[in-house]
């Protein structure tokens, strides 16, 4: 687990659920409705997926379409890692989740903007 997470005594799962963009267990359609019409590329929300440790980043793409990027989180004594179908398939991380959202979305870190609306 990362030093940042150890200091806060939060698991990576708790960190996601405390993130300002967290919307909980909502459908992809509900997430799309929340972002539809927004003209801010990489505006994103986080939502729970269908299975345990399964999540989505739903975001506005540069062409203003809505994308749903799934990812799976795992945590063990080495830290935590995620998989989202892109190379490399699994990366062990020793940092806060907020520092890697751009990797999951395949964009630059400075471009990510958390959607802070309510579900």
C-alpha positions in Angstrom: 0.0 0.0 0.0 1.3 3.5 -0.8 2.7 5.8 1.9 0.0 8.2 1.1 -2.7 5.6 1.6 -1.0 4.2 4.8 -0.9 7.7 6.3 -4.6 8.1 5.7 -5.4 4.5 6.7 -7.5 4.0 3.6 -7.6 1.2 1.2 -7.5 2.0 -2.5 -11.2 1.1 -2.6 -12.0 3.6 0.1 -10.0 6.2 -1.6 -12.1 5.8 -4.8 -15.3 6.0 -2.9 -14.1 9.2 -1.2 -13.0 10.8 -4.5 -14.9 14.0 -5.5 -16.0 12.3 -8.8 -17.4 9.2 -7.1 -21.1 8.6 -8.0 -21.6 5.2 -6.5 -23.4 2.3 -8.0 -25.1 4.0 -11.0 -25.7 2.7 -14.5 -23.7 3.7 -17.5 -26.8 5.4 -18.8 -27.1 7.5 -15.7 -23.5 8.4 -15.9 -23.9 9.4 -19.5 -26.9 11.6 -18.7 -24.9 13.4 -16.0 -22.2 14.3 -18.5 -24.2 14.7 -21.7 -24.0 18.1 -23.2 -20.8 19.0 -21.2 -18.2 20.6 -23.4 -15.2 19.9 -21.2 -12.9 17.1 -22.6 -11.9 14.6 -19.9 -14.5 15.7 -17.4 -15.0 12.4 -15.6 -17.0 10.6 -13.0 -16.2 7.4 -11.2 -18.8 4.7 -10.7 -19.0 1.1 -9.4 -19.0 -1.7 -11.9 -21.1 -4.9 -11.9 -18.6 -7.1 -10.2 -16.5 -6.9 -7.0 -13.4 -4.6 -7.5 -14.8 -3.5 -10.9 -15.2 0.2 -11.7 -15.7 2.6 -14.5 -14.4 6.0 -15.4 -17.1 7.6 -17.5 -15.8 10.7 -19.3 -16.2 13.3 -22.0 -13.9 12.6 -24.9 -12.3 15.4 -27.0 -15.0 15.0 -29.6 -17.6 15.4 -26.8 -18.8 11.8 -26.9 -19.2 9.9 -23.7 -16.8 7.0 -23.0 -17.0 4.3 -20.3 -13.5 2.9 -19.5 -13.7 -0.1 -17.2 -11.0 -1.0 -14.8 -10.4 -3.7 -12.1 -8.5 -3.0 -8.9 -6.5 -5.4 -6.8 -4.7 -4.8 -3.6 -2.1 -7.0 -1.8 1.1 -6.6 0.3 3.0 -5.2 -2.7 0.6 -2.4 -3.2 -2.3 -2.2 -5.6 -2.7 -2.5 -9.3 -5.3 -2.0 -11.9 -6.2 -3.6 -15.3 -8.1 -1.9 -18.0 -7.2 -3.7 -21.2 -4.4 -1.5 -22.3 -0.6 -2.1 -22.3 0.8 -2.9 -19.8 -2.0 -5.1 -18.6 -1.2 -4.8 -14.9 0.8 -2.1 -13.2 1.7 -2.3 -9.5 1.4 1.2 -8.0 2.7 2.9 -4.9 0.8 6.1 -5.3 -2.6 7.6 -4.8 -5.5 6.7 -7.1 -5.9 10.3 -8.1 -2.4 10.2 -9.6 -3.2 7.6 -12.1 -6.7 8.4 -13.4 -5.2 9.9 -16.5 -3.5 6.5 -17.2 -6.9 4.7 -17.1 -8.4 7.4 -19.4 -5.4 7.5 -21.7 -4.9 11.2 -21.5 -2.6 13.8 -19.9 -2.9 14.2 -16.1 -3.5 18.0 -16.4 -6.5 17.3 -18.6 -8.5 15.3 -16.0 -11.4 17.2 -14.3 -13.6 15.6 -11.7 -17.3 15.9 -12.2 -18.6 17.0 -8.8 -22.4 16.7 -9.4 -24.7 14.5 -7.4 -26.0 11.1 -8.6 
